[in-house]
Amino acid sequence: MKIQNTTTNEKCVFWKLKKDNLLLNYYQLRRFLTLQGFGQFTTYKLRTGSKQLFRKDSGVLKHHDANTIKTWLREWVQSISQSDLDEGGSLALSNRTGFQQIEKYEILEVLQKMSPTNLNNLVLKDLPTYSTEGFNDTTKLKLFEDTKEECHIRFNNGVVSITKDEIKFVPYSQVKLEGAVWESSIINHTIEVNNHSGLFEKFCDLSMQRRIKESENDWIEEFDHNEESLSQLNAFKCSYGYLVHTFNRADLSKAILFIDAESDLGRKEGRNGKSLVMRSIERYKDTCIQDGQRFQNTNSNGRFQFANVTLDTKFILINDLKKDFRLDSLFNMITDDIEIEKKKENKFVIPQSRKPKLGLTTNYVLGLSDTSEKARLHIVEFGSYWNQCEKSGEKPSDKKHLGKLLFTNFNSNDWNDFYNYGFRCVQLFLKNGLVKPMTSEYETKQLRVVVEGTDGTGEVFDWMNNWIKTTRLENEYHLNKGISLELLYENFSEENQNAVEPLGKWTRKLFDEALFRLCDGKQEYEYNAHRSHKGRSKSQRRFQVKHDNLVKDHIVITTKFDNDWSKLYRKNDLDYFANLK
C-alpha cells in the first residue's frame, strides 16, 4: 500500500526556562505535535463544528483525546536520550546567555502537572483541522475507501481486493491506491485467499434449512433445503456481502433484518443463529452493538444510545428488537447523515457516504405499516435447525454438527475459511445487489401485526381477509356503492361476539381503522379506489352515501381477482374461492 507518511523524526524543543522554572512552550508543542501527525478531524462544514483528535501514523489514523496525547508525550520524552538534552545535543536548550542544562525528569514532571483540560485548551484546539470533503479552513484528507464496484479488506499482510469478477490478494508493497485508513479497519490476521468451505459457511447453510419431512431416526434427517430456503440463502449471502462492503449510497442504503421464519403473531422464536451470524460482522469492521430490548423508539428518550459510535465505526447492530419496535425511529439513520451525541461532548456528524451499515435482529414479527418502511429493509428469514438442536439437548459444537465452537476454537485455517466466505458473499453482492427472496408467509404475518397490533391473535385479520375473498364478492359489494361500514361491523359482531364489546376490544372505530390498514398493506387490495385522486389516507378515501336522510360511510373494496370472479360467477363456478390465496 503506497501511503504517505506525514510523521517525522524531527526533534523539537517544546520547553523553556523562565526565572529558573521549567515551562512548556505551547507554540512549539503545537508545532511538534503537528509534525508528529496529530490533528483534528471534522465532518462539519461550519468551522465551529465538532472535531475529533487523531494521529496519522504511517498512513494509519489513530483516535486520540487529551489524555492519550498526554500519555503519548510522556512516552516520547521517556524514549529520548539524556545526551540529547546535554550541551551539544539535538534537544539542548539555550538562550542568549548560552546553554541551559535540563534533566529529562524535569520535562516529565512539567508534563505530569499539566491537566488534560489545559492541554486541550492551550494546544490541541489549535492543531490543524482535516476533512475528507476539503471544507473551508480544513486540509483535505484522502481516505483509502471502498467504491461501488470494488471492496478492499485490509489484513496484517496485505489487502484483499474484491470485484464482481475477481478476488485477489495484494501485498502492501504492491497496492497503488493512496490514502489513509482508520486503525480499526485493519484486521489482525494473516490472510490467505482460498475457495474452501469452512465451518461458518456450514453454520449459515444449516441456519437457512427448513423442516421438510418427518423421520423416526434422527431429527437432522427432517431438515433440508427447498425452493424457499435456497432463495433465503441466496438473499442472505447478498446481505452479508452488503454489510461487509463499506461503500454507502443513499439510494442503495438499507437496514438488514434477520428474523425467524417460524415466528408468528403472539409467538416468538429464537436460538436459530441469526444473532451469532449478524455479530460476526464485527470480525470485519469496527462495530457498535445495541441491546434491542433497551432501545428507545424516540430520539428524545434515546439521545445518547449511539454514544459508542465513532468516526471509524462501520457497523451498527441493534440486537433482539422488542415486539413494539418502530422502524421510523431509524429512518434518518438508514438514508441520511448520522448525528452522534455523546455525554459532555460536542455532537459530530458522520456523512451519508461514510456512515455505518445497520443490522437488526428480532424474535418477533414486526409490523411494517407502509411501503416506505418496507423499502428501507432487506429481510432474511432464518430456519429452525439450530433452534431444534437446542430443544434436542444438543450443541452446535457437537461432532454431529460442527465439531467445535465457532470463533472461540478457531485455528488459522478456520479463520481463513471464515473470511474467504465473506469475500465470496461480497462478490455475490457486487454482481447482483441485494437480491430479494421469494415471497413467503412472513409478509402476511407482518400485515397481521399491522392490522391487530402486537397483542392480536390473527382471528380478526383472517375474518376480514375471508370476507374480502368470499362474502364481498358473493353479495357484489365490490360494485356500485359497496357496503356501509355500519352494516359490515354488524356482520362482524354477529360472527365474533367475544371479540366486540363488552367482552372484547373491537369497537366500530378500531374495526374500521384495521380494515383500512389491511387494504393499505395488501398491494392487490384497493380501498375506495374511486377516491384515490384525493390521496392515500383513510380520511382522503372517505366515501359517504345517503340512506333515508342519513349519511353513512361506505366502502368499496376492489381487488385484482374481481374480474376473474365475475367470469367464473357467471359460470356458477363457486370453487373459485377455494383457489384464492
N, C-alpha and C positions, 0 to 999 in steps of 0.2 A: 504494500500500500504506500503510495507516494504521498506522504503527509508532511506539510511544512511545520517545522518546529519553531515556535515563537519564543521559547525559553532561551536563556543564555547563561553562561557561566561567569559573566561579568560580575566582579565583586564591587560592591557599593557600600561606602561608609554611611550609615544612616544614624549615627550617634554623634554627639558633640559634648565638649566640656564647657560649662559656664560657671565661673567662680568656683572651680574645683568640684562642681556637681555634674555627673554624667547624665545627659538628657538625650531623648530621641529627637532626631531631625525629621519632622513629619514630611517635609517636601521630598527629602532624599529617600525616606522609607516608601513613600508612594511610588517614586521612580524605580526603586529597587523591585518592589512587588510587580510593577508593570513589566519590567524586564524579565521577570520570572514567570510571566504568562498569566498573572492574575488580572481579573477584570470583572465587569458587571454585565449580565445578560438580561435583555428586556424583550418582551413581546408586545409592549405598548407603543403606540405612535407618539403619545404625549411624553415630553421629556420629564414630566413629573410622575410618570407611571412606575410601578413596582419593578425592582431589579433584583436579580439573583447573583450572588458571588460565585465565581468559578475560577479554576486554573486550567489553562491549556498546556498539557504536558506531553510533548511528542505527538501532538495531534489528538490526544485523548482529553475530553472535557470532564473535569472532576468538580463536583459540587463542594462548596465551602461556605462557612459563615465566619463571624468574627472570632469565635472560639477555636475553630480548626485552623484558621490562619495564624492566630497567636501561637498555637502548638507548632505549626509548620515553621514559623520564625525561630522559635526556641530550638527546634531540632537543627535548623540551619546553622545557628550560632554555635551549637554544640559540635557541629561537624567541622568547623573551621579550625585551623591550627593556631596555637598561641603565637607561633612565629610570624603568622600573617599580621598580627597586631603589634609586634615588636618593631623597633626602628628599622626602616628599610623594607618592611613587609608590605604586601599589597593592600592591606587594610590599616596601615599605620595612620594614626590621627596626628595632624599637625596644624598649627595656626601661624600667626605672624611671628610668634616667639620661638617657633620650631616644634620639634617632636614632643608629643604628649603620650606618655605610657598609659595604656588601658589594658586591664586584665579581662579575660573572657567572662569570668564570673560576674563582673560588674555589668556587662551588657545584659546578661541573663537576668540579673537582679532587676534592672530597669524594665525589661520586658515583662517580668513577673508582676511588677507593680501596676502595669498598665491594664486597666479594665477593658474587656471586650467592647463595652459601650463607647469608651473614649477612642479605642482603636477604630471602631466603625465610623464615629462622627468626625474624627480628625484626619483620617487617612483613607479608609476604604470607600467612603462615599464619593471620593474624588478620583477613583480608579476609572480608566477609560471604559466606555459603555459600548457593547456589541449587540447586534441584532441580525437575524437571518434575512430580514427584509431590507436592511440598509436604511432604516428610518433616519430622519434628520438628527444631527448631533450624535450619531452612532457610527461605529465601524462595522461594515458588513462581515459576518462570519459565515463562511461556507461550511455546510454540513454534508457529510457523506451519507446520502439517503436513498431509500428505495424509490423507484419510479413506477409508473403504471404498468410497464412491460417487464420490469426486472426487480428481483428481490435479492438483497445482499445480507447474508447471515455471517457474522464475524465470530471467529474462534481464536484460540491461542496461537494456532499455527497458520492461519490464513482466513480467507473469505470464501464461502460457498455462494456462487452466483447462480441464480435460477431464472430461466426464461421459460416460455411455453414450449420451447424446443430442446432445451439443454439444461442439465445440472452439472456444474463443473466446480472443481476446487482450484483456487488461485492463491499461491503463497503471497505474503505481504510484499515481497520484493518485486512481484510482477503486477501488482494492482496499480493501474494507471490513474484511477479516479482520485481527485484531490478533494480534501475536505476533512473536517474534524468529526469525531464520533463521541457520544457520551459514554462514560466509563461503563455504565450498566449494560450497554449493548454488546459488549464483548463476552462471549460465553466461555467459561473456564473449562474448556475441554479441547483435546487434540482430536480433530475430526478426520475421518476417512470416508469418502463417498463410496457407497455401495448400493446394491439393489436387494439386500436381504430383507426377508420378512421376519420381524422380531416379535418380542412378547407384547409390546404396546400395541402393535398392529393387530395381533391376535385378540387382545383385550377389546379393542374397538370393534372388531368384526363381530365378536360374540355379543357385545353390547347391543347391537342392532338386530340380532336374530329374534324371531318370534316363535311362540309355541304353535306348531302347525300340525302336530299329530300326537297320538297317545302311545305310551309304552308301558309295559308291565315290568320291564327290567330296570332301566336307569332313566331318570328324568332328563338327562342330557340328550337322549335319543329323541325327545319330543321337540327339541329346538333345531331350527334350520332357517335358511333364507327362503323367502318367497318374493314375488314381484315387488310388493310394497316395501319390505325390509331392504332389498337391494337398492331401491330408489332412495330410501332414507340414508343408506350407507354412502351412496354417491353424493347426496346433499351434505352429509356430514363431512366428508373429505374436503369438499369445496369450502365449507365454512371454516374448517380447521386451517386450511391454507390461507384463507382470508384473514384470520386472526394473527397468523404468524407474519404475514406480509404487512409492513408498516405503512405503506402508501395509503393516503386517505384523500377522498374527494367527496364533496357534498352530495352529488347526485348518485354516488355509489355507497354512501355510508349507511350501514345498518347495524342494529344490535343483533347478536347471535343468541338465540334462546334454545337451550336444551331442556326438553320436557319428557315426561313418561307417557308412552303410548297408551298404557292401561289406566291412567288416571281418568277420573270422571267426576261429574258434578256430585259433590258431597262425599267423594272418596279420593284420597291421595295415595300415591305410590312413591316409592323411593328405593334407595340402595341398589341402583341399577348401573352405577358407574359414571353417570353424567358429570358429577362434581369433580371426580378424580380426573376425568378427561379434560374438562374445562380448565382446571387448575394447572394442568401440565403445560399450558401456555407460558406460565411463569418461568419455565426452563429455557425459554427463548428470549424473553424480554422483561424489563422492569415492570412489576405488577403491583397494583393496589387492589386488595381483596376486602369487600364489604360484606357484613352479615345481613342477608336479606330480611331476616326476622326483625332486625332493628332499624332497617332503612326507613327513613321518613319520606312520605309521599309529597310533602310540600317543602318548598325551598326555605320558607320562614322557620320551620322546625328543624331543618337539617342543613343549616348554613355551613357547618364545618365537617360534614360527613365525608368529604373528599379531601380532608386536610393532609392526608398522607401522599397525595398526588404531587409529583414534582415535574419539572420541565422535561425530564427524560423518561417519565412513566409512559409506557406504550400499550398497556392493557389494564382495563378496569373490570373486575369481576364482582358482580352482586350475586352472591350465592344463596340459594334456598329462599326465594322470594315468598312473602306471605300471600295468602289467597286473595287478599283485598288490594294487592299491589296495583298501582295506577301507572301505566306506561307514559301518560302525558307528562309526568314529573321528570322524565328523561328526554323529552323531545329535543330540547336545546342541546343536550349533551350528544345526541346522535347526529344532528345535522349542522350545528353551528360551532363557533368558537366556545371554549370552556373557560369560565372564570373560576379560579380556585381561591377560596378564602381560608386562611389559617388563623388560629387564635393568636392575638397580639402581633400579627404580621400583616403587611400590606397584601392586598389581593394581587394576583397575577393572572394573565391570560395565556392559554395555550391555543394558538390559531387552529382553525379547522383542518388545515393541511398537515399539521403535526400532532394532532390530538390523539389520545389513546383509543384503540379499538375497545368495544364494550361487549362483554359476555354476561348472560343471565342464565340462571338455572332455577327450576321450581319443581315441587312435587304436586302442584295443583294445576287445575285447568284455569287459565287466565282468560277472563272475558275481554275480548278486543271489540270495541263498540263500533268502530268505523274504519273506512278504507285507509285513512291517514295513519292510524295505529298499525294496521297490518303491513303497510308499505315500509314501515320503519323496522320491521322484524324479519329475520330469517329463522324459521322454526325447524328444529330437527327432533324427531321422536326416537327415544331410546326404547329398546325392548326390555324384557323382564328376565333375561338369562341370569344376570348377577343377583337379582332380587330372589330368584328361585334358589340360587346357590346358597344364599344366606338362610332361607327358610328350610333348606335341607341339612343345615348344620355343617356346611362345607365352607371353605375359604378359597378365594382366587389363587392363593399361593399353593394350594394342594397340587400334588403331582398330576392328577387327572385333569387339571385346568391349565395353569401357567407354570407351576413348579417353583416359583419364587415370587417374593413381593416385588411389585413394580417400584422402580426407582430406588427404594431402600437397599435392595440386594443386587443392584445392577453392577455389572463389571464394565470394562471399557467397551467391549463388543456390544453389550446390551445398549449402552448409551449411543453408540454409533448407529445401531439399528433404529433406535427411537428418533434420533434427529433426521435420519435419512427418510423415515416415513413422513415426517413433517415436510421435508424437501419435496417429496412426491405430491403431497397434498397442495403445497404452494403451486407447483407446476400445473396441477389439475385446475386450480382456481384461475391461474393466468390464462389457461386455454379456454375455460368455459364460463368463468364468472361464478356467481352464487347460483347454483342450479336448484330450482325449487323442486321438492319431492312431489310425487304423485299425491293427489288429493286423498286425504284419509278422514277417518271419523272424528279426528281432533277438531276440525273446523266446526262440525256440528256440536261437539261438546262445548266449544268456546261460545257459540251462539246461545246454548242453553244457559250459560252463566250470565251472558248479557241480558237475556230475557228474564230470568228468575232471580238473579243475584247469587252470591256465593253460598247462601244457605238454602237454595232451592233443591227440589227433588227431581226435576225434569218432567213431572206429570203435566204441568200447565203448558210447557213448551210442546210436549207431544200432542196434547189436545188441540192446541192452535194449529199445529202443523197438519194434523189429521183433518181438521175442519177445512183448511185451505185446499187439501188434496181430494177431499170427498164431498162433504156436505155443501160447500160453497158452489161446486160445480153441479151437483145434483139439483140444487134449488136455483141455479142460474144467477147466483149473487155476484158473479163476475161480469154481468151485463147490466146495462142501463144504470139504475140508481143504487145498485148493490143492496146492502142491508144496513139498518140503523145500528149504531153501536149499542144502543139500549137493548134492542132485541137480541143481539149477539151475546151480550152479557147475561141476559135472562136464560138463554140456551146453555151457556157455560155453567151458570149457577145450578140449574136443574140437574146437570150431569156430574157436577163436582160440589156437592153440598158441604163437604167437610173442608173445602178449600176457601169458601167465601165466609163472610161474617155471619154469625158471631164466632163460629168455630175456627175459621181460618183468617188469613190476612188479605185475601184477594178482593179488594174493593173495586168498584167500577173504574175509578181513576187509575189504579195500579194495572188493571187488566188492559185498559186502553193504551197505556204507555208501553206495556210489554209487547202488545200486538204490533205496535209501530216499530219497536226495536227489532222484532223478528223479521218484519218485511224489509227494514232498512239493512239488516245484516245478511239477507239472502239475495244474492245477485239476480236470481231468476224471479223474485217477487217484486211487484210494484204496488205501492200504497197510493191510491187516488192519483193514478198516472196523469189524468186529465188536468190536474192541478200542478204538474211538475214545472210549468213556466213560472210559478210563483216562488219556487225554491225547493229545498230538500227537507226542511224541518217539519215536524208534526203540525205546528200551527199554520205553516205555509201551505200544507196539503189538506187543510180542513175543508170538508165538503158538507154543506147543510141542505136539507130537504124539508119542505113544509108538509106537515101532517095535521089536518083538521085544525088549522090556525096555530099549530105549534111547530116550531123549527127544531129539527133534530139532526144530530151529527150522523153522517153516513160514511161507510167505507165501500170502495170498490177495489178489491184486491185482484190483480191480474197476474198471470204467470206465463212463462214461455211455453208451457204444455197445454194451454187452454184451447188452441186451435186443433191440436190432436184429439183432445177430449170431445170437441164438438163433432168431429168427423166420426169418431167411434160411437158417440152417443146416438147419432142418427141410425147407426147400425145396431143399436141396443147392445153394445159390447161392454157390459159392466165389469168385465175382467180387466179393463184398463187400469182401474185403481190399484189392483194387485201388482202391477208392473211399475208403478211410480216409486221412485227412490227419494 
